[in-house]
Amino acid sequence: MKDIYKRLLIEMVANCKRSDRELAKALGVSQPTITRARGWLEKNGFIREYTVIPEFSKIGLEIIAFTLIKLRPETTKNSIAQIQRNAESFLKRNPNVVTAVRGEGFGCDYLMISFHKDYAEFIQFSRNLKLETANTEVVGSFVASLKDPIQYRYFTFRTLKEYLAKQ
């Protein structure tokens, strides 16, 4: 990846709301260079989407949950396809799930992050998840209140800029 593409992407991770003119000034290049570079990043899949990160508690979301799921020991390769179909169906009905990824840690195989308006909604979500996860089991969830005044770092990508710049 060209240096300008990387530098532009890092700037946009911190704040994608800025105009091409503002980004050009910050990076010390021309506005047409930024416009071309942004187009290249979009066309080549480096930018998935542009979005806003709201103050979740102000829009009625009180809970964030990190749910760990593991495959049952008797799970076969054939049943993994069924697990994927079940997951796709579940996720279509639950747009409050912001990510569901395969991984490893704590003896688990999957991580799901979801937002909920309150604890009662989270409990119903958990019950539905347990009913629909054949060949898997929900190990547990870490649940946090988005209204808790003690938060050490709010959910943002702005700080990721510093990490990406070092890569």
One Martini backbone bead per residue (centre of mass of N, CA, C, O) as a GRO file, in nm:
protein
  167
    1MET     BB    1   0.096   0.036   0.023
    2LYS     BB    2   0.078   0.346   0.001
    3ASP     BB    3   0.150   0.599   0.204
    4ILE     BB    4  -0.100   0.779   0.149
    5TYR     BB    5  -0.310   0.563   0.214
    6LYS     BB    6  -0.229   0.513   0.504
    7ARG     BB    7  -0.249   0.804   0.611
    8LEU     BB    8  -0.543   0.845   0.535
    9LEU     BB    9  -0.669   0.612   0.694
   10ILE     BB   10  -0.576   0.709   0.969
   11GLU     BB   11  -0.725   0.980   0.963
   12MET     BB   12  -1.012   0.849   0.917
   13VAL     BB   13  -1.030   0.686   1.176
   14ALA     BB   14  -1.033   0.942   1.358
   15ASN     BB   15  -1.187   1.126   1.106
   16CYS     BB   16  -1.429   1.103   0.845
   17LYS     BB   17  -1.563   1.404   0.832
   18ARG     BB   18  -1.356   1.517   0.675
   19SER     BB   19  -1.244   1.678   0.426
   20ASP     BB   20  -1.033   1.669   0.165
   21ARG     BB   21  -0.907   1.941   0.231
   22GLU     BB   22  -0.835   1.882   0.529
   23LEU     BB   23  -0.666   1.630   0.472
   24ALA     BB   24  -0.457   1.763   0.288
   25LYS     BB   25  -0.347   1.955   0.499
   26ALA     BB   26  -0.263   1.737   0.712
   27LEU     BB   27  -0.074   1.578   0.477
   28GLY     BB   28   0.056   1.768   0.249
   29VAL     BB   29  -0.157   1.767   0.007
   30SER     BB   30  -0.368   1.742  -0.237
   31GLN     BB   31  -0.701   1.715  -0.296
   32PRO     BB   32  -0.691   1.519  -0.543
   33THR     BB   33  -0.521   1.306  -0.398
   34ILE     BB   34  -0.732   1.236  -0.187
   35THR     BB   35  -0.962   1.158  -0.373
   36ARG     BB   36  -0.810   0.924  -0.509
   37ALA     BB   37  -0.735   0.768  -0.249
   38ARG     BB   38  -1.019   0.722  -0.147
   39GLY     BB   39  -1.117   0.566  -0.395
   40TRP     BB   40  -0.914   0.335  -0.369
   41LEU     BB   41  -0.995   0.239  -0.084
   42GLU     BB   42  -1.286   0.171  -0.159
   43LYS     BB   43  -1.243  -0.017  -0.409
   44ASN     BB   44  -1.029  -0.212  -0.224
   45GLY     BB   45  -1.164  -0.252   0.081
   46PHE     BB   46  -1.050  -0.055   0.321
   47ILE     BB   47  -1.348   0.059   0.319
   48ARG     BB   48  -1.649  -0.036   0.449
   49GLU     BB   49  -1.747   0.233   0.618
   50TYR     BB   50  -1.955   0.497   0.716
   51THR     BB   51  -1.983   0.633   1.053
   52VAL     BB   52  -2.135   0.647   1.376
   53ILE     BB   53  -2.063   0.707   1.723
   54PRO     BB   54  -2.258   0.690   1.970
   55GLU     BB   55  -2.425   0.764   2.262
   56PHE     BB   56  -2.577   0.498   2.372
   57SER     BB   57  -2.737   0.596   2.631
   58LYS     BB   58  -2.890   0.833   2.463
   59ILE     BB   59  -3.040   0.590   2.268
   60GLY     BB   60  -3.127   0.338   2.475
   61LEU     BB   61  -2.848   0.199   2.560
   62GLU     BB   62  -2.732   0.005   2.848
   63ILE     BB   63  -2.602  -0.259   2.709
   64ILE     BB   64  -2.304  -0.458   2.699
   65ALA     BB   65  -2.212  -0.770   2.528
   66PHE     BB   66  -1.991  -1.054   2.591
   67THR     BB   67  -2.009  -1.353   2.409
   68LEU     BB   68  -1.937  -1.692   2.474
   69ILE     BB   69  -1.857  -1.962   2.244
   70LYS     BB   70  -1.882  -2.323   2.207
   71LEU     BB   71  -1.800  -2.615   2.097
   72ARG     BB   72  -1.889  -2.919   2.091
   73PRO     BB   73  -1.714  -3.211   2.101
   74GLU     BB   74  -1.923  -3.361   1.884
   75THR     BB   75  -1.845  -3.186   1.658
   76THR     BB   76  -1.866  -3.167   1.318
   77LYS     BB   77  -1.798  -3.060   1.007
   78ASN     BB   78  -2.096  -3.079   0.909
   79SER     BB   79  -2.217  -2.900   1.152
   80ILE     BB   80  -2.085  -2.625   1.083
   81ALA     BB   81  -2.279  -2.543   0.857
   82GLN     BB   82  -2.524  -2.524   1.049
   83ILE     BB   83  -2.411  -2.313   1.235
   84GLN     BB   84  -2.386  -2.093   1.018
   85ARG     BB   85  -2.688  -2.081   0.948
   86ASN     BB   86  -2.787  -2.011   1.231
   87ALA     BB   87  -2.623  -1.753   1.262
   88GLU     BB   88  -2.737  -1.596   1.023
   89SER     BB   89  -3.029  -1.601   1.122
   90PHE     BB   90  -2.985  -1.467   1.397
   91LEU     BB   91  -2.851  -1.202   1.289
   92LYS     BB   92  -3.093  -1.100   1.121
   93ARG     BB   93  -3.277  -1.081   1.398
   94ASN     BB   94  -2.998  -0.928   1.537
   95PRO     BB   95  -2.881  -0.606   1.496
   96ASN     BB   96  -2.738  -0.572   1.789
   97VAL     BB   97  -2.516  -0.727   1.652
   98VAL     BB   98  -2.186  -0.611   1.570
   99THR     BB   99  -2.033  -0.892   1.636
  100ALA     BB  100  -1.912  -1.213   1.487
  101VAL     BB  101  -1.645  -1.430   1.591
  102ARG     BB  102  -1.377  -1.617   1.539
  103GLY     BB  103  -1.180  -1.797   1.796
  104GLU     BB  104  -0.971  -1.775   2.099
  105GLY     BB  105  -1.052  -1.840   2.439
  106PHE     BB  106  -1.156  -1.972   2.728
  107GLY     BB  107  -1.254  -2.230   2.554
  108CYS     BB  108  -1.335  -2.077   2.290
  109ASP     BB  109  -1.475  -1.991   1.942
  110TYR     BB  110  -1.667  -1.738   2.011
  111LEU     BB  111  -1.771  -1.390   1.948
  112MET     BB  112  -2.017  -1.163   2.089
  113ILE     BB  113  -2.148  -0.835   2.019
  114SER     BB  114  -2.391  -0.648   2.218
  115PHE     BB  115  -2.689  -0.452   2.232
  116HIS     BB  116  -2.905  -0.307   2.502
  117LYS     BB  117  -3.166  -0.151   2.665
  118ASP     BB  118  -3.166  -0.395   2.878
  119TYR     BB  119  -3.154  -0.665   3.083
  120ALA     BB  120  -3.411  -0.807   2.987
  121GLU     BB  121  -3.330  -0.816   2.689
  122PHE     BB  122  -3.074  -0.981   2.731
  123ILE     BB  123  -3.207  -1.235   2.848
  124GLN     BB  124  -3.376  -1.298   2.596
  125PHE     BB  125  -3.141  -1.321   2.404
  126SER     BB  126  -3.001  -1.558   2.553
  127ARG     BB  127  -3.231  -1.759   2.524
  128ASN     BB  128  -3.239  -1.760   2.215
  129LEU     BB  129  -2.948  -1.847   2.172
  130LYS     BB  130  -2.964  -2.123   2.320
  131LEU     BB  131  -3.191  -2.241   2.128
  132GLU     BB  132  -3.002  -2.177   1.841
  133THR     BB  133  -2.726  -2.355   1.937
  134ALA     BB  134  -2.634  -2.598   1.780
  135ASN     BB  135  -2.332  -2.745   1.883
  136THR     BB  136  -2.346  -2.533   2.113
  137GLU     BB  137  -2.227  -2.312   2.381
  138VAL     BB  138  -2.294  -2.092   2.626
  139VAL     BB  139  -2.067  -1.978   2.853
  140GLY     BB  140  -2.082  -1.649   2.849
  141SER     BB  141  -2.116  -1.315   2.994
  142PHE     BB  142  -2.015  -0.982   2.955
  143VAL     BB  143  -2.161  -0.717   3.142
  144ALA     BB  144  -2.229  -0.367   3.067
  145SER     BB  145  -2.276  -0.044   3.162
  146LEU     BB  146  -2.339   0.259   2.980
  147LYS     BB  147  -2.412   0.435   3.259
  148ASP     BB  148  -2.152   0.421   3.380
  149PRO     BB  149  -1.933   0.665   3.499
  150ILE     BB  150  -1.711   0.435   3.488
  151GLN     BB  151  -1.492   0.501   3.218
  152TYR     BB  152  -1.183   0.468   3.069
  153ARG     BB  153  -1.299   0.406   2.766
  154TYR     BB  154  -1.455   0.496   2.511
  155PHE     BB  155  -1.608   0.415   2.228
  156THR     BB  156  -1.343   0.425   1.982
  157PHE     BB  157  -1.110   0.513   1.700
  158ARG     BB  158  -0.918   0.750   1.756
  159THR     BB  159  -0.687   0.590   1.918
  160LEU     BB  160  -0.600   0.398   1.677
  161LYS     BB  161  -0.412   0.587   1.524
  162GLU     BB  162  -0.153   0.543   1.690
  163TYR     BB  163  -0.120   0.243   1.625
  164LEU     BB  164  -0.121   0.256   1.310
  165ALA     BB  165   0.128   0.451   1.284
  166LYS     BB  166   0.335   0.217   1.393
  167GLN     BB  167   0.303  -0.003   1.146
   0.00000   0.00000   0.00000
